[in-house]
Amino acid sequence: MDQKEEEKLHQLFDFFREIDKEKLITRQTYVTGAVRMEDDAEHAWHMAVMAIMLAGYSNEKIDVLKTVFMLLIHDLVEIYAGDTYAYAGVSKEEQHEREARSADRLFGMLPDEGKKLRALWDEFERADTPEARFAHTMDNIQPMMLNDYTGGKAWKEHGVHLAQILKRNEHTAEGSETLWDYARRNFIEPHVGKEIKE
C-alpha cells in the first residue's frame, strides 16, 4: 500500500471514529417499552430498515440504496449541532443554519468522499428529489410509530397538540400518500382523540 492510500484510510477511519459519537445523541422518542429515549444511531438504523421494506409505497420510483444512505447520514450533523426536538419551537432556518455549520465541519474531514456526503445531506435538506421526499416520510413516520407504540408518552410529556403534529407533517404525504394515511389513522388519531380531517 502506498503512502497516499494509507493517508486516505487514516482519514476514513478518523471519520468512522468521529461518527460513532452519533450514538451519544439522545432524541425525544422513547424506545420499546418506554424504558429510555432512543439515540440518533438507533433512529437511523430503524429508518434504514423501514425504507428498504416500505420502498414500494413511495409515490415515485426511488433508488433505495441512495435513500438508505441518505437516512444513515442525515442526522450525523447532530454530533456537533445536537438534536432539535420536532416540537421545540425552533425555526427551520435556525436549525438548518446550525446543522449546515456542523455539516461543513464533519464532512470536511474527508476531502473527496466528504463532498459526496455533503451533497447527499444537502439533497435531503432540500427534499427536492424522490429519494429525499421518501426519506423525509421515513424520518417523520418512524418517531410517530414509536410514540404510538409507547402510548403517546413523548407527545403527552411535551404537551404536543394536533395542530403541531399536522404542521410538522404537512409534507409527509409527498414521499408516500399511502404511508401518511396509514400513520395518521394508526399512529396519530388514537392519541389525539379525534379524527384528523384534511
C-alpha positions in Angstrom: 0.0 0.0 0.0 1.4 3.4 -1.0 1.5 6.4 1.3 -1.4 8.1 -0.4 -3.7 5.2 0.1 -2.5 4.8 3.7 -3.4 8.5 4.3 -6.8 8.1 2.7 -7.5 5.1 5.1 -6.4 7.2 8.1 -8.9 9.9 7.1 -11.7 7.4 6.6 -11.1 5.7 9.9 -10.8 9.1 11.7 -14.2 9.9 10.3 -15.7 6.5 11.3 -14.5 7.0 14.8 -16.0 10.5 14.8 -19.4 9.4 13.6 -19.5 6.9 16.5 -20.5 9.9 18.6 -23.9 9.7 16.9 -24.7 7.0 19.5 -24.4 9.7 22.2 -27.0 12.0 20.8 -30.3 11.4 22.6 -33.6 12.0 20.9 -37.0 12.7 22.5 -38.6 9.5 21.3 -38.9 6.5 23.6 -37.8 3.0 22.5 -40.0 0.0 23.0 -41.4 -0.3 26.5 -40.7 3.5 27.1 -37.7 2.4 29.2 -35.4 5.1 27.7 -35.0 7.6 24.8 -33.5 6.4 21.6 -30.3 7.8 20.2 -29.6 9.1 16.7 -27.8 6.0 15.5 -30.8 3.8 16.6 -33.1 6.2 14.7 -31.0 5.9 11.6 -30.8 2.1 11.7 -34.6 1.8 12.2 -35.4 4.1 9.3 -32.9 2.3 7.0 -34.7 -1.0 7.6 -38.1 0.7 7.2 -37.1 2.4 3.9 -35.9 -0.9 2.4 -39.1 -2.7 3.3 -41.5 0.1 2.6 -39.9 1.5 -0.6 -42.8 0.1 -2.7 -45.1 2.6 -1.1 -43.1 5.6 -2.3 -45.2 7.9 -4.5 -42.3 7.9 -7.0 -39.7 5.3 -8.1 -36.7 5.7 -5.8 -33.1 4.5 -5.7 -33.4 2.5 -2.4 -29.7 2.4 -1.7 -29.3 6.1 -2.1 -32.4 6.7 0.1 -30.9 4.4 2.8 -27.6 6.1 2.7 -29.3 9.5 3.0 -31.2 8.3 6.1 -28.0 6.9 7.6 -26.1 10.2 7.3 -28.7 12.9 7.6 -28.5 13.2 11.4 -24.7 12.8 11.7 -24.5 16.6 11.8 -26.2 16.4 15.2 -22.9 15.2 16.6 -22.0 18.9 16.8 -25.4 20.6 16.4 -27.3 18.5 18.8 -30.8 17.1 18.4 -33.6 19.6 17.8 -36.9 18.2 19.1 -39.5 18.4 16.4 -41.9 20.3 18.6 -39.4 22.6 20.4 -40.5 25.7 18.5 -37.1 26.3 16.9 -37.4 27.7 13.4 -36.4 25.6 10.5 -34.0 28.3 9.4 -32.2 28.4 12.7 -31.9 24.6 12.8 -30.7 24.4 9.2 -28.0 27.1 9.8 -26.7 25.3 12.9 -26.7 22.0 11.2 -25.1 23.3 8.0 -22.1 24.6 10.0 -21.9 21.1 11.6 -22.0 19.5 8.1 -19.1 21.7 7.0 -17.1 20.6 10.0 -17.9 16.9 9.8 -17.9 16.2 6.1 -14.9 18.5 5.8 -12.9 15.7 7.5 -13.0 13.8 4.1 -11.8 15.9 1.2 -13.2 13.7 -1.6 -15.8 11.5 0.0 -17.0 14.4 2.2 -18.1 16.3 -0.8 -20.4 13.4 -1.8 -21.7 13.1 1.7 -22.4 16.8 1.9 -24.2 16.8 -1.4 -26.4 13.9 -0.2 -27.1 15.8 3.1 -28.0 18.9 1.1 -30.3 16.9 -1.1 -32.1 15.6 2.0 -32.4 19.1 3.3 -33.9 20.5 0.1 -36.3 17.5 -0.2 -36.4 18.1 -4.0 -35.9 14.5 -5.2 -38.0 11.3 -4.9 -35.4 9.8 -2.6 -35.3 12.9 -0.3 -39.0 13.1 -0.2 -39.3 9.5 0.8 -36.5 9.8 3.3 -38.4 12.7 5.0 -41.5 10.4 5.1 -39.5 7.8 7.0 -37.9 10.5 9.2 -41.4 11.6 10.2 -43.2 8.3 10.5 -40.5 6.4 12.5 -40.9 8.5 15.6 -44.6 8.6 15.2 -44.7 4.8 15.2 -42.6 4.7 18.4 -44.8 7.3 20.0 -47.9 5.2 19.3 -46.1 2.1 20.5 -45.4 3.8 23.8 -48.9 5.0 24.3 -48.3 8.5 23.1 -45.9 9.1 26.0 -43.5 11.6 24.4 -46.3 13.7 23.0 -48.1 13.7 26.3 -44.9 14.7 28.2 -44.3 17.6 25.8 -47.9 18.7 25.6 -47.9 18.3 21.8 -51.2 19.2 20.1 -52.8 18.0 16.9 -52.1 21.3 15.1 -48.4 20.9 15.8 -48.4 17.3 14.5 -50.2 18.3 11.3 -47.8 21.3 10.8 -44.8 19.1 11.3 -46.2 16.6 8.8 -47.5 18.9 6.2 -45.1 17.4 3.6 -45.1 13.8 4.8 -47.5 12.7 2.1 -45.2 14.0 -0.6 -43.0 10.9 -0.1 -45.9 8.4 0.4 -49.5 9.3 0.4 -50.3 5.7 1.5 -47.9 5.7 4.4 -49.1 9.1 5.6 -52.7 8.0 5.5 -51.8 4.8 7.4 -49.7 6.7 10.0 -52.4 9.3 10.5 -55.1 6.8 11.2 -53.0 4.4 13.2 -50.3 6.5 15.0 -51.9 9.9 15.5 -55.7 9.6 15.8 -55.6 7.1 18.7 -53.7 9.7 20.7 -55.5 12.9 19.9 -59.0 11.6 20.4 -60.5 12.8 17.2 -60.3 12.0 13.5 -57.9 14.2 11.5 -59.5 15.9 8.6 -57.6 17.1 5.6 
